Amino acid sequence: MPEGDSVYRATARLHQALAGQTLLSSNFRVPALATTDLTDYSVHEVVPAGKHLLMRLRPPAAGSSGFAAKPLTLHSHLLMEGRWDLYADNERWKKPAHTARVVLKTPAVTAVGFDIAQVRLVPTEQENDLIGHLGPDLLGADWDPELAADNLRRNPRQGIGQALLDQRIMAGVGNVYRCEILFLRRLHPLVEVGQIADLPAVVNLAHRLLTINKDRPRRVTTGQERTREPLWVYGRAGKPCLRCGSPIAMLKIPSTPEGAERDCYWCPHCQPAV
């Protein structure tokens, strides 16, 4: 699943290619938007909001009726498999056409959203209805470490492994960073938030890890970019811990109280239960 840093890179790439461009055509392959036509709208900007991608569109000038349409926001959430690609004219797509959910053509490039589970179009003035529930964005202008720490404290009985995936607390942490943050802070995934003495340190580490990786093509948390093992624990079940040599373990934790379970990797020696 894309995390805050990968969504940041995707939006930066889209913004560079599309900002200021006028749409020659649009093709929505989702039922709710199947008849929508954004021809002559222009792309104002593409920005991230945690794991969400927001493409803000400006309407064409008012026609003979004098009616001016409202600015719109195209919202997409990539979830597990989604991605946005950019193509030159007549360039072959890298994924099957039937997996495309959105196709936006400009004079310079065609943007294609593949396997995007959530595609919504709303007036820009209403986009807060889609993302207003998010906590402070780890890579956004609204980042507020004190608010993020306060959000964590509101549910002291919640396990830290589950809390870090709750985008209402702070937006941008996914499963990879969840596992790496817990390892680096030597926290057992199931320890309750209220038992953690230094929650600001957890929050600050999350911000630091996403910030240093936001412009990297390869995510690294060990500090060693040229290595076969760029991550401390994620995806390394059964392999020796890079710090102590103990086998890395894996357990399943719901992403939220009502959510699906996600694999969480941890070192039983470096992250003992309290």
C-alpha positions in Angstrom: 0.0 0.0 0.0 1.4 3.4 -0.9 2.4 5.4 2.2 2.7 9.2 2.7 6.1 9.5 1.1 5.2 7.5 -2.0 1.9 9.5 -2.4 4.0 12.7 -2.0 6.3 11.6 -4.9 3.3 10.6 -7.1 1.6 14.0 -6.6 4.8 15.9 -7.2 5.3 14.0 -10.5 1.7 14.6 -11.6 1.8 18.3 -10.6 4.9 18.9 -12.6 3.4 17.3 -15.7 -0.2 18.6 -15.4 -0.3 21.9 -13.6 -1.4 24.6 -16.0 -2.5 22.1 -18.6 -6.0 22.1 -20.1 -7.8 18.8 -20.5 -8.5 17.8 -24.0 -10.7 14.9 -22.8 -11.5 12.9 -19.7 -12.7 9.3 -19.4 -14.0 8.0 -16.0 -14.4 4.2 -15.9 -16.3 4.2 -12.6 -20.1 4.0 -12.6 -20.7 7.2 -10.5 -18.7 9.4 -12.9 -19.2 7.5 -16.2 -20.9 10.4 -17.9 -18.7 13.2 -16.5 -16.8 15.3 -19.0 -14.0 17.6 -17.8 -13.0 18.8 -21.3 -11.6 22.3 -21.1 -11.0 22.2 -17.4 -7.4 23.1 -16.4 -5.3 21.5 -13.8 -4.5 24.0 -11.1 -2.4 21.8 -8.8 -2.0 18.2 -7.6 -1.4 17.9 -3.8 -1.2 15.1 -1.3 -3.2 14.8 1.9 -1.7 11.9 3.9 -2.4 8.9 1.6 -5.0 10.8 -0.4 -4.3 12.5 -3.8 -6.1 15.7 -4.7 -6.2 17.1 -8.2 -7.7 20.6 -8.2 -9.3 21.7 -11.4 -10.3 25.1 -12.6 -13.4 25.4 -14.9 -13.4 26.9 -18.4 -14.5 30.5 -18.7 -18.3 31.2 -18.6 -20.0 30.4 -21.8 -22.7 32.4 -23.7 -25.1 31.7 -20.8 -22.8 33.6 -18.5 -22.8 30.6 -16.1 -19.4 29.7 -14.6 -18.9 26.3 -13.2 -17.2 25.8 -9.9 -13.6 24.6 -9.3 -13.6 20.9 -8.8 -11.3 18.4 -6.9 -10.6 15.0 -8.2 -9.9 12.8 -5.2 -8.2 9.4 -5.4 -7.0 7.0 -2.8 -4.6 4.4 -4.1 -5.2 1.8 -1.4 -3.3 -1.5 -2.1 -2.9 -1.5 -5.9 -3.6 1.9 -7.3 -1.1 4.0 -9.2 -1.0 7.0 -11.6 1.1 6.8 -14.8 2.0 9.4 -17.3 2.2 8.7 -21.1 3.3 10.5 -24.2 1.0 10.3 -27.3 0.8 6.8 -28.7 3.0 5.4 -25.9 1.9 1.9 -24.8 0.4 1.6 -21.4 2.3 -0.4 -18.8 -0.9 -2.0 -17.4 -3.9 -3.6 -19.1 -6.5 -1.0 -20.3 -9.3 -2.7 -18.4 -7.6 -1.7 -15.1 -7.7 2.0 -15.9 -10.2 3.9 -13.8 -9.4 7.5 -15.0 -7.8 8.8 -18.2 -7.0 12.5 -18.5 -5.6 13.8 -21.7 -3.8 17.1 -22.1 -1.8 18.5 -25.1 1.4 17.4 -23.5 0.7 14.1 -21.7 -2.0 11.6 -20.7 -2.4 10.7 -17.1 -3.9 7.3 -16.3 -5.1 6.1 -12.9 -4.9 2.3 -12.7 -6.7 0.1 -10.1 -7.8 3.1 -8.0 -10.3 1.9 -5.5 -11.6 5.3 -4.6 -12.3 8.0 -7.2 -14.5 11.0 -6.3 -15.2 14.4 -7.8 -16.4 17.2 -5.6 -16.5 21.0 -5.6 -13.2 22.1 -4.2 -15.0 24.0 -1.5 -16.3 20.7 -0.3 -13.1 18.6 -0.4 -12.8 18.9 3.4 -15.8 16.5 3.5 -13.5 13.8 2.1 -10.3 14.5 4.1 -11.4 16.6 7.1 -11.2 13.5 9.3 -7.5 13.2 8.8 -5.0 14.1 11.5 -2.1 16.4 10.8 -0.3 15.5 7.6 3.3 14.3 8.3 4.4 15.8 5.0 1.9 18.7 4.8 1.9 22.3 5.6 -0.5 21.5 8.5 2.0 19.2 10.3 1.6 19.7 14.0 3.6 17.3 16.2 1.9 18.5 19.4 -1.6 17.8 18.0 -0.5 14.4 16.7 0.8 13.5 20.2 -2.4 14.7 21.8 -4.4 12.6 19.3 -2.4 9.5 20.4 -3.1 10.3 24.1 -6.9 10.4 23.6 -7.1 6.6 23.5 -4.5 5.3 26.1 -5.8 1.7 26.0 -5.2 1.4 22.2 -2.2 -0.6 21.2 0.5 1.5 19.6 0.8 -0.9 16.6 -2.9 -0.2 15.7 -2.7 3.6 16.6 0.1 4.3 14.2 -2.1 3.2 11.3 -5.0 5.4 12.4 -5.0 8.3 9.9 -7.2 10.3 12.2 -4.2 10.6 14.6 -1.6 11.6 12.0 -1.8 11.1 8.3 0.8 9.3 6.2 2.0 6.3 8.2 1.4 2.9 6.6 2.5 -0.6 7.5 6.1 -0.2 6.5 6.7 2.8 8.6 4.6 1.4 11.5 6.9 -1.5 11.8 10.1 0.5 11.4 9.0 3.2 13.9 8.2 0.5 16.5 11.5 -1.2 16.0 13.5 2.0 16.3 11.7 3.1 19.4 12.0 -0.4 20.9 8.3 -0.7 21.3 6.3 -4.0 21.3 3.5 -3.7 18.8 0.8 -4.5 21.4 2.0 -2.1 24.1 -0.8 0.3 25.1 -0.3 4.0 24.1 -0.8 5.0 27.8 2.2 3.0 28.8 4.6 4.8 26.5 6.6 7.5 28.3 7.7 9.6 25.3 4.9 9.8 22.7 6.4 13.0 21.2 9.5 11.0 20.3 7.4 8.5 18.4 5.6 11.3 16.5 8.9 13.1 15.7 10.5 9.8 14.5 7.5 9.3 12.1 8.0 12.8 10.7 11.7 12.4 10.3 11.5 9.0 8.5 8.9 10.2 6.0 10.7 13.5 5.4 14.1 11.9 4.6 12.4 9.4 2.3 10.0 11.7 0.5 12.4 12.4 -2.4 14.1 9.0 -2.5 13.3 6.4 -5.1 14.1 3.7 -2.6 12.7 3.8 1.0 15.5 3.4 3.6 15.2 3.4 7.4 18.5 1.8 8.4 20.5 4.8 7.2 22.3 2.7 4.6 21.1 3.5 1.1 23.5 1.1 -0.7 22.5 -2.1 1.1 20.4 -5.2 0.4 18.5 -4.6 3.6 17.2 -1.0 3.6 14.6 -1.8 6.3 15.1 -3.0 9.8 12.2 -5.4 10.2 9.4 -5.0 7.6 9.0 -8.0 5.4 11.9 -9.9 7.2 10.0 -12.5 9.1 12.4 -15.4 10.1 15.5 -13.4 9.1 18.0 -12.3 11.7 17.5 -8.9 13.3 20.0 -6.5 11.9 20.7 -5.2 15.4 20.8 -8.3 17.6 20.6 -11.4 15.3 17.3 -12.8 16.8 14.8 -14.0 14.2 12.3 -11.4 13.2 8.7 -12.3 14.2 5.3 -11.4 12.6 1.9 -10.9 14.1 -1.4 -9.7 12.7 -3.0 -6.5 14.0 -6.2 -4.9 12.8 -5.5 -1.6 11.1 -8.3 0.0 13.1 -10.7 -1.5 15.7 -13.1 -2.4 12.8 -10.4 -2.8 10.1 -8.8 -5.7 8.4 -5.7 -7.3 9.9 -2.2 -6.3 8.7 1.1 -8.1 9.1 3.3 -6.4 11.7 7.0 -7.3 11.8 9.0 -7.0 15.0 12.1 -8.3 16.9 11.1 -10.1 20.2 14.5 -9.3 21.7 14.7 -5.6 20.8 11.0 -5.0 21.3 10.1 -6.9 24.5 6.5 -6.9 25.9 6.1 -4.5 28.8 
